[in-house]
Amino acid sequence: MSRALRVVYFFEDIAHERFVRSLTKRVARECGVEIEEDVRNATHGSKVWSEWRQFLREIRKGWVPQPDVLVVVVDGDCRGAAQVRRQLEEEAFRIEPRLFCLVCAVPDPHIERWYLEDAEALPRVVPGARPRPLRYKCKRDRYKNALRNAIRAAGVEPILGGAEYGEAIAEVLRPERMDRSFQRFWEDLRAALCALHAAFG
């Protein structure tokens, strides 16, 4: 009998958690793998890097059991997805070189762009929502405001800024319509879960 894979998450905020957990469950179903989840959230966005290092030390010391898959989600924040991913990987394997499988999600520039990228996904979740096409631009709150306004067009006030719809959006979006930063995460996650299922199943 195959065992469940232990997936541990490190999120920057709730918008990451709602979206990426749902996406991970979707990929797990497609790979035919059962997962057990353990969620860790940074307590303050500005301290995400120091908290990421501290979390890795906790894994190294055995305070957190070794995951089969460690999923970390941090916004690109105008630095570029490739650079942030490289820093996450370098920090991880410097502090805890025994990590079995690390998958990095780096929304470029912010997670709200992923909520909006497939323009047909949000209206399927919130009928009447009107996401408008946005050219890439790294500007503070650009995608946050666009997500809120798209939902407000349906006569709904997004209490969590739209994060409350993250799970449902992740379920219905079409990966081929998403941006390059999403595609990289999607492919890495699928490869990891499907390979581990084949190995342990």
PyMOL commands that place a pseudoatom at each C-alpha (Angstrom):
pseudoatom trace, name=CA, resn=MET, resi=1, chain=A, elem=C, hetatm=0, pos=[0.000, 0.000, 0.000]
pseudoatom trace, name=CA, resn=SER, resi=2, chain=A, elem=C, hetatm=0, pos=[1.450, 3.396, -0.980]
pseudoatom trace, name=CA, resn=ARG, resi=3, chain=A, elem=C, hetatm=0, pos=[2.070, 5.916, 1.772]
pseudoatom trace, name=CA, resn=ALA, resi=4, chain=A, elem=C, hetatm=0, pos=[0.962, 9.528, 1.824]
pseudoatom trace, name=CA, resn=LEU, resi=5, chain=A, elem=C, hetatm=0, pos=[3.626, 12.045, 0.901]
pseudoatom trace, name=CA, resn=ARG, resi=6, chain=A, elem=C, hetatm=0, pos=[4.432, 14.642, 3.535]
pseudoatom trace, name=CA, resn=VAL, resi=7, chain=A, elem=C, hetatm=0, pos=[4.161, 18.105, 1.978]
pseudoatom trace, name=CA, resn=VAL, resi=8, chain=A, elem=C, hetatm=0, pos=[5.335, 21.018, 4.113]
pseudoatom trace, name=CA, resn=TYR, resi=9, chain=A, elem=C, hetatm=0, pos=[4.572, 24.572, 3.019]
pseudoatom trace, name=CA, resn=PHE, resi=10, chain=A, elem=C, hetatm=0, pos=[6.193, 27.875, 3.856]
pseudoatom trace, name=CA, resn=PHE, resi=11, chain=A, elem=C, hetatm=0, pos=[3.998, 30.795, 2.805]
pseudoatom trace, name=CA, resn=GLU, resi=12, chain=A, elem=C, hetatm=0, pos=[4.504, 34.530, 2.825]
pseudoatom trace, name=CA, resn=ASP, resi=13, chain=A, elem=C, hetatm=0, pos=[0.808, 35.292, 3.429]
pseudoatom trace, name=CA, resn=ILE, resi=14, chain=A, elem=C, hetatm=0, pos=[-2.748, 33.985, 3.201]
pseudoatom trace, name=CA, resn=ALA, resi=15, chain=A, elem=C, hetatm=0, pos=[-3.125, 34.824, -0.497]
pseudoatom trace, name=CA, resn=HIS, resi=16, chain=A, elem=C, hetatm=0, pos=[-0.260, 32.418, -1.186]
pseudoatom trace, name=CA, resn=GLU, resi=17, chain=A, elem=C, hetatm=0, pos=[-1.679, 29.765, 1.127]
pseudoatom trace, name=CA, resn=ARG, resi=18, chain=A, elem=C, hetatm=0, pos=[-5.210, 29.701, -0.279]
pseudoatom trace, name=CA, resn=PHE, resi=19, chain=A, elem=C, hetatm=0, pos=[-4.022, 29.516, -3.880]
pseudoatom trace, name=CA, resn=VAL, resi=20, chain=A, elem=C, hetatm=0, pos=[-1.004, 27.213, -3.692]
pseudoatom trace, name=CA, resn=ARG, resi=21, chain=A, elem=C, hetatm=0, pos=[-2.438, 24.635, -1.292]
pseudoatom trace, name=CA, resn=SER, resi=22, chain=A, elem=C, hetatm=0, pos=[-5.404, 24.186, -3.600]
pseudoatom trace, name=CA, resn=LEU, resi=23, chain=A, elem=C, hetatm=0, pos=[-3.108, 23.966, -6.600]
pseudoatom trace, name=CA, resn=THR, resi=24, chain=A, elem=C, hetatm=0, pos=[-0.955, 21.346, -4.861]
pseudoatom trace, name=CA, resn=LYS, resi=25, chain=A, elem=C, hetatm=0, pos=[-3.996, 19.218, -4.051]
pseudoatom trace, name=CA, resn=ARG, resi=26, chain=A, elem=C, hetatm=0, pos=[-5.065, 19.468, -7.680]
pseudoatom trace, name=CA, resn=VAL, resi=27, chain=A, elem=C, hetatm=0, pos=[-1.674, 18.267, -8.908]
pseudoatom trace, name=CA, resn=ALA, resi=28, chain=A, elem=C, hetatm=0, pos=[-1.640, 15.487, -6.308]
pseudoatom trace, name=CA, resn=ARG, resi=29, chain=A, elem=C, hetatm=0, pos=[-4.984, 14.200, -7.598]
pseudoatom trace, name=CA, resn=GLU, resi=30, chain=A, elem=C, hetatm=0, pos=[-3.717, 14.291, -11.161]
pseudoatom trace, name=CA, resn=CYS, resi=31, chain=A, elem=C, hetatm=0, pos=[-0.614, 12.327, -10.138]
pseudoatom trace, name=CA, resn=GLY, resi=32, chain=A, elem=C, hetatm=0, pos=[-2.728, 9.876, -8.121]
pseudoatom trace, name=CA, resn=VAL, resi=33, chain=A, elem=C, hetatm=0, pos=[-0.878, 10.597, -4.891]
pseudoatom trace, name=CA, resn=GLU, resi=34, chain=A, elem=C, hetatm=0, pos=[-2.185, 11.128, -1.368]
pseudoatom trace, name=CA, resn=ILE, resi=35, chain=A, elem=C, hetatm=0, pos=[-0.593, 13.944, 0.602]
pseudoatom trace, name=CA, resn=GLU, resi=36, chain=A, elem=C, hetatm=0, pos=[-0.388, 14.991, 4.242]
pseudoatom trace, name=CA, resn=GLU, resi=37, chain=A, elem=C, hetatm=0, pos=[0.018, 18.739, 4.703]
pseudoatom trace, name=CA, resn=ASP, resi=38, chain=A, elem=C, hetatm=0, pos=[1.853, 20.865, 7.240]
pseudoatom trace, name=CA, resn=VAL, resi=39, chain=A, elem=C, hetatm=0, pos=[1.491, 24.631, 6.849]
pseudoatom trace, name=CA, resn=ARG, resi=40, chain=A, elem=C, hetatm=0, pos=[3.876, 27.307, 8.109]
pseudoatom trace, name=CA, resn=ASN, resi=41, chain=A, elem=C, hetatm=0, pos=[3.298, 31.004, 7.501]
pseudoatom trace, name=CA, resn=ALA, resi=42, chain=A, elem=C, hetatm=0, pos=[5.665, 33.910, 7.863]
pseudoatom trace, name=CA, resn=THR, resi=43, chain=A, elem=C, hetatm=0, pos=[4.315, 36.202, 10.570]
pseudoatom trace, name=CA, resn=HIS, resi=44, chain=A, elem=C, hetatm=0, pos=[5.343, 39.404, 8.814]
pseudoatom trace, name=CA, resn=GLY, resi=45, chain=A, elem=C, hetatm=0, pos=[5.999, 39.960, 5.131]
pseudoatom trace, name=CA, resn=SER, resi=46, chain=A, elem=C, hetatm=0, pos=[9.047, 42.168, 5.658]
pseudoatom trace, name=CA, resn=LYS, resi=47, chain=A, elem=C, hetatm=0, pos=[10.705, 39.418, 7.716]
pseudoatom trace, name=CA, resn=VAL, resi=48, chain=A, elem=C, hetatm=0, pos=[9.988, 36.576, 5.313]
pseudoatom trace, name=CA, resn=TRP, resi=49, chain=A, elem=C, hetatm=0, pos=[13.650, 35.871, 4.571]
pseudoatom trace, name=CA, resn=SER, resi=50, chain=A, elem=C, hetatm=0, pos=[14.761, 35.730, 8.204]
pseudoatom trace, name=CA, resn=GLU, resi=51, chain=A, elem=C, hetatm=0, pos=[11.768, 33.539, 9.023]
pseudoatom trace, name=CA, resn=TRP, resi=52, chain=A, elem=C, hetatm=0, pos=[12.579, 31.274, 6.057]
pseudoatom trace, name=CA, resn=ARG, resi=53, chain=A, elem=C, hetatm=0, pos=[16.107, 30.771, 7.418]
pseudoatom trace, name=CA, resn=GLN, resi=54, chain=A, elem=C, hetatm=0, pos=[14.775, 30.085, 10.903]
pseudoatom trace, name=CA, resn=PHE, resi=55, chain=A, elem=C, hetatm=0, pos=[12.307, 27.542, 9.543]
pseudoatom trace, name=CA, resn=LEU, resi=56, chain=A, elem=C, hetatm=0, pos=[15.115, 25.733, 7.710]
pseudoatom trace, name=CA, resn=ARG, resi=57, chain=A, elem=C, hetatm=0, pos=[17.128, 25.601, 10.939]
pseudoatom trace, name=CA, resn=GLU, resi=58, chain=A, elem=C, hetatm=0, pos=[14.133, 24.008, 12.668]
pseudoatom trace, name=CA, resn=ILE, resi=59, chain=A, elem=C, hetatm=0, pos=[14.071, 21.299, 10.003]
pseudoatom trace, name=CA, resn=ARG, resi=60, chain=A, elem=C, hetatm=0, pos=[17.837, 20.775, 10.375]
pseudoatom trace, name=CA, resn=LYS, resi=61, chain=A, elem=C, hetatm=0, pos=[17.513, 20.403, 14.152]
pseudoatom trace, name=CA, resn=GLY, resi=62, chain=A, elem=C, hetatm=0, pos=[14.640, 17.944, 13.810]
pseudoatom trace, name=CA, resn=TRP, resi=63, chain=A, elem=C, hetatm=0, pos=[12.042, 20.233, 15.368]
pseudoatom trace, name=CA, resn=VAL, resi=64, chain=A, elem=C, hetatm=0, pos=[10.095, 19.896, 12.123]
pseudoatom trace, name=CA, resn=PRO, resi=65, chain=A, elem=C, hetatm=0, pos=[10.098, 16.404, 10.556]
pseudoatom trace, name=CA, resn=GLN, resi=66, chain=A, elem=C, hetatm=0, pos=[11.850, 16.155, 7.191]
pseudoatom trace, name=CA, resn=PRO, resi=67, chain=A, elem=C, hetatm=0, pos=[9.295, 16.693, 4.415]
pseudoatom trace, name=CA, resn=ASP, resi=68, chain=A, elem=C, hetatm=0, pos=[9.052, 14.598, 1.279]
pseudoatom trace, name=CA, resn=VAL, resi=69, chain=A, elem=C, hetatm=0, pos=[8.344, 17.861, -0.527]
pseudoatom trace, name=CA, resn=LEU, resi=70, chain=A, elem=C, hetatm=0, pos=[8.986, 21.362, 0.797]
pseudoatom trace, name=CA, resn=VAL, resi=71, chain=A, elem=C, hetatm=0, pos=[6.970, 24.011, -1.050]
pseudoatom trace, name=CA, resn=VAL, resi=72, chain=A, elem=C, hetatm=0, pos=[8.019, 27.614, -0.465]
pseudoatom trace, name=CA, resn=VAL, resi=73, chain=A, elem=C, hetatm=0, pos=[6.097, 30.571, -1.879]
pseudoatom trace, name=CA, resn=VAL, resi=74, chain=A, elem=C, hetatm=0, pos=[7.596, 34.075, -1.945]
pseudoatom trace, name=CA, resn=ASP, resi=75, chain=A, elem=C, hetatm=0, pos=[6.697, 36.940, -4.265]
pseudoatom trace, name=CA, resn=GLY, resi=76, chain=A, elem=C, hetatm=0, pos=[9.265, 38.096, -6.800]
pseudoatom trace, name=CA, resn=ASP, resi=77, chain=A, elem=C, hetatm=0, pos=[8.719, 41.714, -5.687]
pseudoatom trace, name=CA, resn=CYS, resi=78, chain=A, elem=C, hetatm=0, pos=[10.313, 43.229, -8.804]
pseudoatom trace, name=CA, resn=ARG, resi=79, chain=A, elem=C, hetatm=0, pos=[13.561, 41.298, -8.354]
pseudoatom trace, name=CA, resn=GLY, resi=80, chain=A, elem=C, hetatm=0, pos=[12.658, 38.664, -10.931]
pseudoatom trace, name=CA, resn=ALA, resi=81, chain=A, elem=C, hetatm=0, pos=[11.446, 35.123, -10.357]
pseudoatom trace, name=CA, resn=ALA, resi=82, chain=A, elem=C, hetatm=0, pos=[14.741, 33.480, -11.345]
pseudoatom trace, name=CA, resn=GLN, resi=83, chain=A, elem=C, hetatm=0, pos=[16.796, 35.530, -8.889]
pseudoatom trace, name=CA, resn=VAL, resi=84, chain=A, elem=C, hetatm=0, pos=[14.417, 34.955, -5.973]
pseudoatom trace, name=CA, resn=ARG, resi=85, chain=A, elem=C, hetatm=0, pos=[14.176, 31.231, -6.736]
pseudoatom trace, name=CA, resn=ARG, resi=86, chain=A, elem=C, hetatm=0, pos=[17.963, 30.968, -6.819]
pseudoatom trace, name=CA, resn=GLN, resi=87, chain=A, elem=C, hetatm=0, pos=[18.230, 32.713, -3.441]
pseudoatom trace, name=CA, resn=LEU, resi=88, chain=A, elem=C, hetatm=0, pos=[15.593, 30.428, -1.904]
pseudoatom trace, name=CA, resn=GLU, resi=89, chain=A, elem=C, hetatm=0, pos=[17.434, 27.350, -3.155]
pseudoatom trace, name=CA, resn=GLU, resi=90, chain=A, elem=C, hetatm=0, pos=[20.845, 28.580, -2.029]
pseudoatom trace, name=CA, resn=GLU, resi=91, chain=A, elem=C, hetatm=0, pos=[19.575, 29.420, 1.458]
pseudoatom trace, name=CA, resn=ALA, resi=92, chain=A, elem=C, hetatm=0, pos=[17.787, 26.077, 1.730]
pseudoatom trace, name=CA, resn=PHE, resi=93, chain=A, elem=C, hetatm=0, pos=[20.664, 23.813, 0.792]
pseudoatom trace, name=CA, resn=ARG, resi=94, chain=A, elem=C, hetatm=0, pos=[23.221, 25.888, 2.696]
pseudoatom trace, name=CA, resn=ILE, resi=95, chain=A, elem=C, hetatm=0, pos=[21.278, 25.580, 5.939]
pseudoatom trace, name=CA, resn=GLU, resi=96, chain=A, elem=C, hetatm=0, pos=[19.798, 22.110, 5.429]
pseudoatom trace, name=CA, resn=PRO, resi=97, chain=A, elem=C, hetatm=0, pos=[21.647, 20.164, 2.714]
pseudoatom trace, name=CA, resn=ARG, resi=98, chain=A, elem=C, hetatm=0, pos=[19.655, 16.991, 3.482]
pseudoatom trace, name=CA, resn=LEU, resi=99, chain=A, elem=C, hetatm=0, pos=[16.449, 18.426, 2.014]
pseudoatom trace, name=CA, resn=PHE, resi=100, chain=A, elem=C, hetatm=0, pos=[14.948, 15.766, -0.219]
pseudoatom trace, name=CA, resn=CYS, resi=101, chain=A, elem=C, hetatm=0, pos=[12.811, 17.844, -2.569]
pseudoatom trace, name=CA, resn=LEU, resi=102, chain=A, elem=C, hetatm=0, pos=[12.357, 21.627, -2.701]
pseudoatom trace, name=CA, resn=VAL, resi=103, chain=A, elem=C, hetatm=0, pos=[9.768, 23.276, -4.965]
pseudoatom trace, name=CA, resn=CYS, resi=104, chain=A, elem=C, hetatm=0, pos=[9.768, 27.077, -5.197]
pseudoatom trace, name=CA, resn=ALA, resi=105, chain=A, elem=C, hetatm=0, pos=[6.840, 29.210, -6.313]
pseudoatom trace, name=CA, resn=VAL, resi=106, chain=A, elem=C, hetatm=0, pos=[7.810, 32.789, -7.108]
pseudoatom trace, name=CA, resn=PRO, resi=107, chain=A, elem=C, hetatm=0, pos=[4.869, 34.807, -8.465]
pseudoatom trace, name=CA, resn=ASP, resi=108, chain=A, elem=C, hetatm=0, pos=[6.264, 37.600, -10.599]
pseudoatom trace, name=CA, resn=PRO, resi=109, chain=A, elem=C, hetatm=0, pos=[5.834, 40.236, -9.321]
pseudoatom trace, name=CA, resn=HIS, resi=110, chain=A, elem=C, hetatm=0, pos=[3.003, 39.335, -6.879]
pseudoatom trace, name=CA, resn=ILE, resi=111, chain=A, elem=C, hetatm=0, pos=[0.603, 36.442, -6.212]
pseudoatom trace, name=CA, resn=GLU, resi=112, chain=A, elem=C, hetatm=0, pos=[-2.453, 38.474, -7.250]
pseudoatom trace, name=CA, resn=ARG, resi=113, chain=A, elem=C, hetatm=0, pos=[-1.206, 38.326, -10.817]
pseudoatom trace, name=CA, resn=TRP, resi=114, chain=A, elem=C, hetatm=0, pos=[-1.722, 34.549, -10.714]
pseudoatom trace, name=CA, resn=TYR, resi=115, chain=A, elem=C, hetatm=0, pos=[-5.292, 35.088, -9.492]
pseudoatom trace, name=CA, resn=LEU, resi=116, chain=A, elem=C, hetatm=0, pos=[-5.951, 37.208, -12.605]
pseudoatom trace, name=CA, resn=GLU, resi=117, chain=A, elem=C, hetatm=0, pos=[-3.797, 35.655, -15.306]
pseudoatom trace, name=CA, resn=ASP, resi=118, chain=A, elem=C, hetatm=0, pos=[-6.433, 33.268, -16.690]
pseudoatom trace, name=CA, resn=ALA, resi=119, chain=A, elem=C, hetatm=0, pos=[-9.106, 35.889, -17.363]
pseudoatom trace, name=CA, resn=GLU, resi=120, chain=A, elem=C, hetatm=0, pos=[-11.870, 33.266, -17.476]
pseudoatom trace, name=CA, resn=ALA, resi=121, chain=A, elem=C, hetatm=0, pos=[-11.102, 31.678, -14.097]
pseudoatom trace, name=CA, resn=LEU, resi=122, chain=A, elem=C, hetatm=0, pos=[-12.211, 34.481, -11.761]
pseudoatom trace, name=CA, resn=PRO, resi=123, chain=A, elem=C, hetatm=0, pos=[-15.630, 34.995, -13.434]
pseudoatom trace, name=CA, resn=ARG, resi=124, chain=A, elem=C, hetatm=0, pos=[-16.273, 31.254, -13.109]
pseudoatom trace, name=CA, resn=VAL, resi=125, chain=A, elem=C, hetatm=0, pos=[-15.735, 31.586, -9.365]
pseudoatom trace, name=CA, resn=VAL, resi=126, chain=A, elem=C, hetatm=0, pos=[-17.335, 35.021, -8.893]
pseudoatom trace, name=CA, resn=PRO, resi=127, chain=A, elem=C, hetatm=0, pos=[-20.026, 35.485, -11.566]
pseudoatom trace, name=CA, resn=GLY, resi=128, chain=A, elem=C, hetatm=0, pos=[-19.958, 39.046, -12.813]
pseudoatom trace, name=CA, resn=ALA, resi=129, chain=A, elem=C, hetatm=0, pos=[-16.312, 39.639, -11.935]
pseudoatom trace, name=CA, resn=ARG, resi=130, chain=A, elem=C, hetatm=0, pos=[-14.478, 41.573, -14.621]
pseudoatom trace, name=CA, resn=PRO, resi=131, chain=A, elem=C, hetatm=0, pos=[-10.729, 41.053, -14.655]
pseudoatom trace, name=CA, resn=ARG, resi=132, chain=A, elem=C, hetatm=0, pos=[-9.104, 43.333, -17.179]
pseudoatom trace, name=CA, resn=PRO, resi=133, chain=A, elem=C, hetatm=0, pos=[-5.956, 42.450, -19.094]
pseudoatom trace, name=CA, resn=LEU, resi=134, chain=A, elem=C, hetatm=0, pos=[-2.860, 43.980, -17.525]
pseudoatom trace, name=CA, resn=ARG, resi=135, chain=A, elem=C, hetatm=0, pos=[0.516, 44.248, -19.153]
pseudoatom trace, name=CA, resn=TYR, resi=136, chain=A, elem=C, hetatm=0, pos=[3.339, 43.230, -16.862]
pseudoatom trace, name=CA, resn=LYS, resi=137, chain=A, elem=C, hetatm=0, pos=[4.452, 46.086, -14.682]
pseudoatom trace, name=CA, resn=CYS, resi=138, chain=A, elem=C, hetatm=0, pos=[6.123, 45.893, -11.313]
pseudoatom trace, name=CA, resn=LYS, resi=139, chain=A, elem=C, hetatm=0, pos=[4.281, 48.504, -9.326]
pseudoatom trace, name=CA, resn=ARG, resi=140, chain=A, elem=C, hetatm=0, pos=[3.265, 48.252, -5.688]
pseudoatom trace, name=CA, resn=ASP, resi=141, chain=A, elem=C, hetatm=0, pos=[-0.384, 47.171, -5.260]
pseudoatom trace, name=CA, resn=ARG, resi=142, chain=A, elem=C, hetatm=0, pos=[-1.027, 47.157, -9.034]
pseudoatom trace, name=CA, resn=TYR, resi=143, chain=A, elem=C, hetatm=0, pos=[-2.305, 43.572, -9.059]
pseudoatom trace, name=CA, resn=LYS, resi=144, chain=A, elem=C, hetatm=0, pos=[-3.857, 43.756, -5.586]
pseudoatom trace, name=CA, resn=ASN, resi=145, chain=A, elem=C, hetatm=0, pos=[-6.005, 46.680, -6.677]
pseudoatom trace, name=CA, resn=ALA, resi=146, chain=A, elem=C, hetatm=0, pos=[-6.834, 45.051, -10.005]
pseudoatom trace, name=CA, resn=LEU, resi=147, chain=A, elem=C, hetatm=0, pos=[-8.052, 41.907, -8.221]
pseudoatom trace, name=CA, resn=ARG, resi=148, chain=A, elem=C, hetatm=0, pos=[-10.193, 43.877, -5.771]
pseudoatom trace, name=CA, resn=ASN, resi=149, chain=A, elem=C, hetatm=0, pos=[-11.711, 45.966, -8.554]
pseudoatom trace, name=CA, resn=ALA, resi=150, chain=A, elem=C, hetatm=0, pos=[-12.471, 42.917, -10.688]
pseudoatom trace, name=CA, resn=ILE, resi=151, chain=A, elem=C, hetatm=0, pos=[-14.407, 41.359, -7.807]
pseudoatom trace, name=CA, resn=ARG, resi=152, chain=A, elem=C, hetatm=0, pos=[-16.174, 44.596, -6.895]
pseudoatom trace, name=CA, resn=ALA, resi=153, chain=A, elem=C, hetatm=0, pos=[-17.524, 44.719, -10.460]
pseudoatom trace, name=CA, resn=ALA, resi=154, chain=A, elem=C, hetatm=0, pos=[-19.660, 41.729, -9.433]
pseudoatom trace, name=CA, resn=GLY, resi=155, chain=A, elem=C, hetatm=0, pos=[-21.116, 43.708, -6.522]
pseudoatom trace, name=CA, resn=VAL, resi=156, chain=A, elem=C, hetatm=0, pos=[-18.996, 41.824, -3.990]
pseudoatom trace, name=CA, resn=GLU, resi=157, chain=A, elem=C, hetatm=0, pos=[-16.609, 43.377, -1.480]
pseudoatom trace, name=CA, resn=PRO, resi=158, chain=A, elem=C, hetatm=0, pos=[-13.497, 41.156, -1.175]
pseudoatom trace, name=CA, resn=ILE, resi=159, chain=A, elem=C, hetatm=0, pos=[-12.941, 41.060, 2.585]
pseudoatom trace, name=CA, resn=LEU, resi=160, chain=A, elem=C, hetatm=0, pos=[-9.555, 39.353, 2.211]
pseudoatom trace, name=CA, resn=GLY, resi=161, chain=A, elem=C, hetatm=0, pos=[-8.636, 41.286, -0.908]
pseudoatom trace, name=CA, resn=GLY, resi=162, chain=A, elem=C, hetatm=0, pos=[-9.593, 38.329, -3.088]
pseudoatom trace, name=CA, resn=ALA, resi=163, chain=A, elem=C, hetatm=0, pos=[-7.620, 35.684, -1.193]
pseudoatom trace, name=CA, resn=GLU, resi=164, chain=A, elem=C, hetatm=0, pos=[-10.918, 34.132, -0.120]
pseudoatom trace, name=CA, resn=TYR, resi=165, chain=A, elem=C, hetatm=0, pos=[-11.351, 32.946, -3.717]
pseudoatom trace, name=CA, resn=GLY, resi=166, chain=A, elem=C, hetatm=0, pos=[-7.841, 31.564, -4.122]
pseudoatom trace, name=CA, resn=GLU, resi=167, chain=A, elem=C, hetatm=0, pos=[-8.778, 27.926, -3.597]
pseudoatom trace, name=CA, resn=ALA, resi=168, chain=A, elem=C, hetatm=0, pos=[-11.559, 27.988, -6.166]
pseudoatom trace, name=CA, resn=ILE, resi=169, chain=A, elem=C, hetatm=0, pos=[-9.530, 29.914, -8.747]
pseudoatom trace, name=CA, resn=ALA, resi=170, chain=A, elem=C, hetatm=0, pos=[-6.657, 27.429, -8.465]
pseudoatom trace, name=CA, resn=GLU, resi=171, chain=A, elem=C, hetatm=0, pos=[-9.115, 24.611, -9.144]
pseudoatom trace, name=CA, resn=VAL, resi=172, chain=A, elem=C, hetatm=0, pos=[-10.467, 26.010, -12.413]
pseudoatom trace, name=CA, resn=LEU, resi=173, chain=A, elem=C, hetatm=0, pos=[-7.583, 27.939, -13.984]
pseudoatom trace, name=CA, resn=ARG, resi=174, chain=A, elem=C, hetatm=0, pos=[-5.939, 26.608, -17.118]
pseudoatom trace, name=CA, resn=PRO, resi=175, chain=A, elem=C, hetatm=0, pos=[-2.176, 26.328, -16.658]
pseudoatom trace, name=CA, resn=GLU, resi=176, chain=A, elem=C, hetatm=0, pos=[-1.450, 26.972, -20.322]
pseudoatom trace, name=CA, resn=ARG, resi=177, chain=A, elem=C, hetatm=0, pos=[-2.934, 30.474, -19.937]
pseudoatom trace, name=CA, resn=MET, resi=178, chain=A, elem=C, hetatm=0, pos=[-0.660, 31.397, -17.062]
pseudoatom trace, name=CA, resn=ASP, resi=179, chain=A, elem=C, hetatm=0, pos=[2.592, 33.350, -17.045]
pseudoatom trace, name=CA, resn=ARG, resi=180, chain=A, elem=C, hetatm=0, pos=[6.126, 31.990, -17.111]
pseudoatom trace, name=CA, resn=SER, resi=181, chain=A, elem=C, hetatm=0, pos=[6.627, 32.149, -13.336]
pseudoatom trace, name=CA, resn=PHE, resi=182, chain=A, elem=C, hetatm=0, pos=[3.500, 30.037, -12.826]
pseudoatom trace, name=CA, resn=GLN, resi=183, chain=A, elem=C, hetatm=0, pos=[4.468, 27.584, -15.561]
pseudoatom trace, name=CA, resn=ARG, resi=184, chain=A, elem=C, hetatm=0, pos=[7.824, 26.955, -13.896]
pseudoatom trace, name=CA, resn=PHE, resi=185, chain=A, elem=C, hetatm=0, pos=[6.188, 26.201, -10.547]
pseudoatom trace, name=CA, resn=TRP, resi=186, chain=A, elem=C, hetatm=0, pos=[3.461, 24.043, -12.105]
pseudoatom trace, name=CA, resn=GLU, resi=187, chain=A, elem=C, hetatm=0, pos=[5.984, 21.924, -14.000]
pseudoatom trace, name=CA, resn=ASP, resi=188, chain=A, elem=C, hetatm=0, pos=[8.303, 21.547, -10.994]
pseudoatom trace, name=CA, resn=LEU, resi=189, chain=A, elem=C, hetatm=0, pos=[5.432, 20.582, -8.692]
pseudoatom trace, name=CA, resn=ARG, resi=190, chain=A, elem=C, hetatm=0, pos=[4.025, 18.019, -11.122]
pseudoatom trace, name=CA, resn=ALA, resi=191, chain=A, elem=C, hetatm=0, pos=[7.458, 16.523, -11.692]
pseudoatom trace, name=CA, resn=ALA, resi=192, chain=A, elem=C, hetatm=0, pos=[8.111, 16.238, -7.949]
pseudoatom trace, name=CA, resn=LEU, resi=193, chain=A, elem=C, hetatm=0, pos=[4.783, 14.719, -6.910]
pseudoatom trace, name=CA, resn=CYS, resi=194, chain=A, elem=C, hetatm=0, pos=[4.507, 12.329, -9.846]
pseudoatom trace, name=CA, resn=ALA, resi=195, chain=A, elem=C, hetatm=0, pos=[8.117, 11.148, -9.461]
pseudoatom trace, name=CA, resn=LEU, resi=196, chain=A, elem=C, hetatm=0, pos=[7.740, 10.574, -5.722]
pseudoatom trace, name=CA, resn=HIS, resi=197, chain=A, elem=C, hetatm=0, pos=[4.492, 8.710, -6.272]
pseudoatom trace, name=CA, resn=ALA, resi=198, chain=A, elem=C, hetatm=0, pos=[6.266, 6.443, -8.749]
pseudoatom trace, name=CA, resn=ALA, resi=199, chain=A, elem=C, hetatm=0, pos=[9.133, 5.913, -6.296]
pseudoatom trace, name=CA, resn=PHE, resi=200, chain=A, elem=C, hetatm=0, pos=[7.078, 5.267, -3.158]
pseudoatom trace, name=CA, resn=GLY, resi=201, chain=A, elem=C, hetatm=0, pos=[3.869, 3.943, -4.717]
for i in range(1, 201): cmd.bond("trace and resi %d" % i, "trace and resi %d" % (i + 1))
show_as sticks, trace
zoom trace
